[in-house]
């Protein structure tokens, strides 16, 4: 199998900018991403529309390459485990972090960041870097005010609220940092969503009982074992008794929900 092209620097003219490879959370929790975090084509359509006519895209916090357009010329990802799952022929990877992008100013038409900000050590610095290296920014993020009201969190894992506080940035704050021409779009989560992020299985509650599914969601993967077991026990009991369907069965008539996912799109 052809391995992804990985570099520790990117050439700019005659200058090679060196970066340092770093350890990453996803070296532990990202091993099954290619199996359970497959890009959903309905979400991809909205992401591609936001990127518009961008011909040179950098994907920051690129992971295994979800939603990465064919015009991507560089991907930034610190985790070796995630890099190893990128498909053959995908864009070359620079092992770096968002806060220190090894590219010159305005090197790209657009910068893409997909569900990655909650892993950045310094979100303000990372967003400033997106602005510096591109004229358009597209950030796929989470509105916690909506996401934390989702039944998985509200009924079974309220501990997630404390975990998410302080490690994510609101869409409004992201838009503010990206400048006066930023807008926020709702990304509805469709029925049968193939990208197994936290609220993807709203119509398939039994999927959350699968350890592989849990391992591909950073919020569940980092819960203490006893907390995870307690919440899963309640969910399993409610599915067996019919209590889940009594409370949430009405959702099964819908084709999508607002799970709190947003696109922040900005032009410089």
WOTAQUI-V499660 format. One record per backbone hydrogen bond with DSSP energy under -0.5 kcal/mol. NH is the residue of the N-H (numbers start at 1). CO is the residue of the C=O. E is the energy in kcal/mol with one decimal. If there is no record, write none. Layout:
# WOTAQUI-V499660
nh=NH co=CO e=E
nh=NH co=CO e=E
This chain:
# WOTAQUI-V499660
nh=6 co=4 e=-0.6
nh=7 co=93 e=-2.6
nh=10 co=17 e=-1.0
nh=12 co=15 e=-3.7
nh=15 co=12 e=-2.1
nh=17 co=10 e=-1.8
nh=17 co=15 e=-0.6
nh=18 co=16 e=-0.6
nh=19 co=8 e=-2.4
nh=27 co=24 e=-1.8
nh=28 co=25 e=-2.1
nh=29 co=25 e=-1.4
nh=30 co=26 e=-1.5
nh=33 co=30 e=-1.3
nh=35 co=32 e=-1.0
nh=36 co=32 e=-1.9
nh=37 co=33 e=-2.9
nh=38 co=194 e=-1.4
nh=41 co=39 e=-0.5
nh=44 co=40 e=-2.6
nh=45 co=41 e=-1.8
nh=46 co=42 e=-0.9
nh=47 co=43 e=-2.2
nh=48 co=44 e=-2.9
nh=49 co=45 e=-1.8
nh=50 co=46 e=-1.7
nh=51 co=47 e=-1.7
nh=52 co=48 e=-1.4
nh=54 co=51 e=-1.7
nh=57 co=71 e=-1.8
nh=58 co=110 e=-2.0
nh=59 co=74 e=-2.1
nh=60 co=58 e=-0.7
nh=60 co=112 e=-3.2
nh=61 co=76 e=-1.7
nh=62 co=59 e=-0.6
nh=62 co=76 e=-2.5
nh=65 co=62 e=-2.3
nh=68 co=65 e=-1.7
nh=69 co=67 e=-0.6
nh=72 co=69 e=-1.9
nh=73 co=57 e=-2.5
nh=74 co=57 e=-1.2
nh=75 co=92 e=-2.2
nh=76 co=59 e=-3.2
nh=77 co=75 e=-0.5
nh=77 co=94 e=-1.9
nh=80 co=78 e=-0.5
nh=83 co=79 e=-2.2
nh=84 co=80 e=-2.1
nh=85 co=81 e=-0.5
nh=85 co=82 e=-1.2
nh=86 co=83 e=-1.7
nh=87 co=64 e=-0.5
nh=90 co=87 e=-1.7
nh=93 co=5 e=-3.3
nh=94 co=75 e=-3.4
nh=95 co=7 e=-2.0
nh=95 co=93 e=-0.5
nh=96 co=94 e=-1.3
nh=100 co=97 e=-1.4
nh=101 co=98 e=-0.5
nh=103 co=101 e=-1.6
nh=106 co=132 e=-2.6
nh=107 co=104 e=-1.1
nh=108 co=133 e=-2.4
nh=109 co=56 e=-1.9
nh=110 co=56 e=-1.8
nh=111 co=136 e=-2.4
nh=112 co=58 e=-2.9
nh=113 co=138 e=-2.3
nh=115 co=113 e=-0.6
nh=115 co=140 e=-2.4
nh=119 co=116 e=-2.3
nh=120 co=117 e=-1.7
nh=126 co=122 e=-2.2
nh=127 co=123 e=-2.7
nh=128 co=124 e=-2.1
nh=129 co=125 e=-2.0
nh=130 co=126 e=-2.1
nh=131 co=127 e=-2.1
nh=132 co=128 e=-2.0
nh=133 co=129 e=-2.2
nh=134 co=130 e=-0.9
nh=135 co=108 e=-1.0
nh=136 co=109 e=-1.0
nh=137 co=266 e=-2.3
nh=138 co=111 e=-2.7
nh=139 co=264 e=-2.7
nh=140 co=113 e=-3.1
nh=140 co=138 e=-0.5
nh=141 co=139 e=-0.7
nh=141 co=262 e=-2.8
nh=143 co=260 e=-4.1
nh=144 co=142 e=-0.9
nh=146 co=143 e=-1.3
nh=147 co=143 e=-2.7
nh=148 co=144 e=-2.5
nh=149 co=146 e=-1.3
nh=150 co=147 e=-1.5
nh=153 co=150 e=-0.8
nh=154 co=150 e=-2.9
nh=155 co=151 e=-2.3
nh=156 co=151 e=-0.6
nh=156 co=152 e=-0.9
nh=157 co=152 e=-1.4
nh=160 co=157 e=-2.0
nh=161 co=158 e=-1.4
nh=162 co=158 e=-0.6
nh=163 co=159 e=-1.5
nh=164 co=160 e=-2.7
nh=165 co=161 e=-1.8
nh=167 co=164 e=-1.6
nh=168 co=164 e=-1.0
nh=174 co=170 e=-2.5
nh=175 co=171 e=-2.7
nh=176 co=172 e=-2.2
nh=177 co=173 e=-2.3
nh=178 co=174 e=-1.8
nh=179 co=175 e=-0.7
nh=179 co=176 e=-0.7
nh=182 co=179 e=-1.3
nh=183 co=265 e=-2.6
nh=185 co=263 e=-3.0
nh=187 co=261 e=-2.6
nh=188 co=186 e=-0.7
nh=189 co=257 e=-3.0
nh=190 co=188 e=-0.7
nh=191 co=255 e=-2.6
nh=193 co=190 e=-1.3
nh=196 co=36 e=-2.1
nh=196 co=194 e=-0.9
nh=197 co=195 e=-2.4
nh=200 co=197 e=-2.0
nh=202 co=199 e=-0.9
nh=204 co=201 e=-1.5
nh=207 co=204 e=-2.2
nh=208 co=205 e=-1.3
nh=209 co=206 e=-1.6
nh=210 co=207 e=-1.9
nh=211 co=209 e=-0.5
nh=214 co=210 e=-2.3
nh=215 co=211 e=-2.1
nh=216 co=212 e=-0.7
nh=216 co=213 e=-1.1
nh=217 co=214 e=-1.7
nh=218 co=216 e=-0.5
nh=221 co=217 e=-2.9
nh=222 co=218 e=-1.4
nh=223 co=220 e=-1.2
nh=227 co=224 e=-0.7
nh=228 co=224 e=-2.4
nh=229 co=225 e=-2.6
nh=230 co=226 e=-1.9
nh=231 co=227 e=-2.3
nh=232 co=228 e=-2.5
nh=233 co=229 e=-2.2
nh=234 co=230 e=-1.9
nh=235 co=231 e=-2.3
nh=236 co=232 e=-2.9
nh=237 co=233 e=-2.2
nh=238 co=234 e=-2.3
nh=239 co=235 e=-2.3
nh=240 co=236 e=-2.2
nh=241 co=237 e=-2.2
nh=242 co=238 e=-1.3
nh=243 co=238 e=-0.7
nh=244 co=238 e=-1.6
nh=246 co=242 e=-1.9
nh=247 co=243 e=-1.9
nh=248 co=244 e=-3.2
nh=249 co=245 e=-1.9
nh=251 co=248 e=-2.0
nh=252 co=249 e=-1.5
nh=253 co=250 e=-1.4
nh=254 co=251 e=-2.2
nh=257 co=189 e=-1.8
nh=259 co=257 e=-1.0
nh=262 co=141 e=-2.7
nh=263 co=185 e=-2.5
nh=264 co=139 e=-2.7
nh=265 co=183 e=-2.6
nh=265 co=263 e=-0.6
nh=266 co=137 e=-2.4
nh=268 co=135 e=-3.2
